[in-house]
Amino acid sequence: DSETVDFLKAISYLSYTVMNSDACILTGFLENDRAKKKLYISFRHHGIKVEKKRLDTFEIAEYAEDGYGLGGSGMEVQFADCPLVEFLGAIHSHISTKNESLSKNKLLEGLPYLCGLSSEDESDGQKIVALYLETLTGMSSESSRKPQHYLDSLSRLWEETQLVFLTCAYEARLKKIQIFPPPDNSKVINLGLTKLHHHELICLAWYLANLDGERVNIEVLMLQDCDIDDDGLKLL
């Protein structure tokens, strides 16, 4: 229904706002709608009002009444630093018509989500994602940004965390991959001295299994002191 769509858009925008600021606290004002028998939180600085009960179901916000000397129903609303907030913020960035990109300090956390949202994979799970985005925007997923739009942002980030590129390639479910790891189209994947969890090994295995052998030839794969257990080795 339209009320649910409006709510999801609103909390996605609020999550995006939190992700792109140094503070995770927003100022909210309680508003009691007696006609609807619902309690709302109005974020007046952002022109957004959400039903408190709906927001509470997401468990991403905590409240401190009368914060910073505010009187009446004014209060601090602190958003959690958690994957759900990052995911919701990525949704707003992806569907925004104003090209609202994530700030540099949050780009590392947000890029895998953005690649997953923009994936052109035809699996049942991705069809659900596409339907969800079409419901929020009213536009076909064919007109939305594609994974390459976000992968182009990775060239300067690879050295900061070498797993971001592999994770993005996996979340986008890229096939016949024709791009070398950044920076500078490197033919070396070096994950030495980095503890690799099972999800990260799955991302690495996906990239290696879906390379376009005629275009991409990785010459060196270095996994040194990565603390890979027997189950992890089976993933490779």
C-alpha positions in Angstrom: 0.0 0.0 0.0 1.0 3.6 -0.5 1.5 4.2 3.2 4.1 1.4 3.5 5.9 2.6 0.4 6.1 6.1 1.8 7.4 4.8 5.1 10.1 2.7 3.4 11.2 5.7 1.3 11.3 7.9 4.4 13.4 5.6 6.6 15.7 4.9 3.6 16.3 8.7 3.3 16.8 9.0 7.0 19.4 6.2 6.9 21.1 7.8 4.0 21.3 11.1 5.9 22.8 9.3 8.9 25.3 7.5 6.8 26.5 10.7 5.2 27.0 12.7 8.4 29.4 12.4 11.3 26.5 12.1 13.8 24.0 9.3 14.0 21.5 11.4 16.0 18.6 13.2 14.4 16.1 15.6 16.2 12.5 14.2 16.2 9.2 15.5 17.6 6.4 13.3 18.8 3.0 14.0 17.2 -0.1 12.2 18.4 -2.7 11.8 15.6 -5.8 11.1 17.6 -8.0 10.7 14.5 -5.8 7.8 13.3 -4.9 6.7 16.8 -1.2 6.7 15.8 1.9 8.2 17.2 4.3 9.8 14.8 7.9 11.1 14.9 8.4 14.2 12.8 11.9 15.0 11.6 11.1 18.6 10.8 14.5 19.5 9.5 14.1 16.9 6.8 10.4 17.3 6.1 9.7 13.7 7.1 7.2 12.1 9.4 7.1 8.4 10.2 4.9 6.2 12.4 6.8 5.4 15.6 5.4 1.9 15.8 6.6 1.1 12.3 10.0 2.5 13.0 10.3 0.5 16.2 9.7 -2.8 14.3 13.0 -2.2 12.4 14.9 -1.9 15.7 17.3 0.7 14.3 16.4 3.7 16.5 16.7 4.5 20.1 15.2 7.6 21.8 16.3 10.0 24.5 13.6 12.4 25.5 14.2 16.1 25.9 17.6 15.8 24.3 19.9 18.9 24.0 17.5 21.1 26.0 14.6 20.6 23.7 11.2 21.2 25.3 7.9 19.5 24.9 8.0 16.4 22.7 11.4 17.1 21.2 13.9 14.3 21.5 17.1 12.7 20.2 16.6 9.8 17.8 19.8 7.8 17.5 20.1 5.5 14.6 22.2 2.3 15.0 25.5 1.8 13.2 24.4 -1.5 11.6 24.1 -3.3 8.2 20.3 -2.6 8.0 20.9 1.2 8.2 23.6 0.8 5.6 21.3 -1.2 3.3 18.4 1.3 3.7 20.8 4.2 3.0 22.1 2.4 -0.1 18.5 1.9 -1.3 17.9 5.7 -1.2 21.1 6.4 -3.0 20.2 3.8 -5.7 16.7 5.0 -6.4 17.4 8.7 -6.0 16.8 10.8 -9.1 19.2 13.5 -7.8 22.3 11.3 -8.1 22.8 11.3 -4.4 26.0 9.2 -3.9 27.3 8.0 -0.6 30.1 9.9 1.1 33.6 8.6 0.7 33.8 7.3 4.3 30.7 5.2 3.8 31.3 4.1 0.2 33.1 1.0 1.3 30.2 -0.2 3.3 27.6 0.8 0.7 29.1 -0.4 -2.5 28.3 -4.1 -2.1 24.7 -3.3 -1.3 24.5 -1.0 -4.4 25.9 -3.7 -6.6 23.4 -6.2 -5.2 20.5 -3.8 -5.8 21.6 -3.1 -9.4 22.4 -6.7 -10.3 20.9 -8.0 -13.6 20.9 -11.6 -12.4 17.7 -13.4 -13.3 17.4 -15.5 -10.2 14.2 -15.6 -8.2 15.8 -13.7 -5.3 16.9 -10.9 -7.6 13.4 -10.7 -9.2 12.1 -10.0 -5.7 14.6 -7.2 -5.3 13.7 -5.7 -8.7 10.0 -5.8 -7.8 10.7 -4.1 -4.5 12.6 -1.3 -6.2 9.9 -0.9 -8.9 7.3 -0.6 -6.1 9.3 2.1 -4.4 10.1 4.1 -7.6 7.2 3.3 -9.9 9.8 2.7 -12.6 11.0 -0.4 -14.3 14.4 -1.8 -13.1 15.5 -1.6 -16.8 15.9 2.2 -16.3 17.9 2.0 -13.1 21.6 2.1 -12.6 23.6 -1.0 -13.5 26.5 -2.6 -11.5 29.2 -1.1 -13.7 28.0 2.4 -12.6 29.2 1.4 -9.1 32.2 -0.7 -10.0 33.7 2.3 -11.7 33.9 3.8 -8.2 36.3 1.1 -7.0 39.6 2.0 -8.5 40.6 4.2 -5.6 39.3 1.9 -3.0 40.9 -1.4 -3.8 44.1 -0.7 -1.8 42.1 0.4 1.2 40.3 -3.0 1.5 41.1 -5.6 -1.2 37.9 -7.5 -0.5 35.5 -4.8 -1.6 36.0 -5.4 -5.3 35.4 -9.2 -4.9 32.4 -8.7 -2.7 30.9 -6.2 -5.3 31.4 -8.6 -8.2 29.7 -11.4 -6.2 26.8 -9.2 -5.0 26.2 -8.1 -8.5 26.4 -11.7 -9.7 28.6 -10.7 -12.6 29.2 -13.4 -15.2 31.8 -13.5 -18.0 33.7 -10.9 -16.0 35.9 -8.8 -18.2 37.4 -6.5 -15.6 40.7 -6.9 -13.7 41.0 -6.0 -10.1 41.8 -2.3 -9.6 43.9 -0.4 -9.3 45.3 -0.2 -12.8 43.9 -3.5 -14.0 46.1 -5.6 -11.7 46.7 -9.2 -12.6 47.5 -10.0 -9.0 45.1 -10.7 -6.2 46.9 -10.4 -2.9 44.9 -11.1 0.2 47.8 -11.9 2.5 47.6 -11.2 6.2 43.8 -10.9 6.0 41.5 -13.2 7.8 39.0 -14.6 5.3 35.6 -15.6 6.4 33.4 -18.0 4.5 31.4 -15.3 2.8 34.5 -13.6 1.6 35.9 -16.9 0.2 32.6 -17.4 -1.6 33.1 -13.9 -3.2 36.6 -14.8 -4.2 35.5 -18.2 -5.7 32.7 -16.5 -7.6 35.1 -14.0 -9.2 37.6 -16.7 -10.2 34.9 -19.0 -11.5 33.2 -16.4 -13.7 36.2 -14.7 -15.3 36.1 -14.4 -19.1 39.2 -16.5 -19.8 39.7 -14.9 -23.2 39.9 -11.3 -21.7 41.1 -11.7 -18.1 44.1 -13.7 -17.0 44.9 -13.5 -13.3 48.6 -14.4 -13.0 49.0 -14.5 -9.2 46.6 -15.3 -6.3 48.3 -14.9 -2.9 46.6 -16.1 0.2 49.1 -15.9 3.1 48.1 -16.2 6.8 44.4 -15.9 6.0 43.3 -18.3 8.7 41.3 -20.5 6.3 39.8 -23.6 7.9 39.0 -26.9 6.2 35.4 -25.8 5.4 36.8 -22.6 3.9 39.2 -24.5 1.6 36.2 -26.5 0.3 34.6 -23.3 -0.9 37.5 -22.7 -3.1 
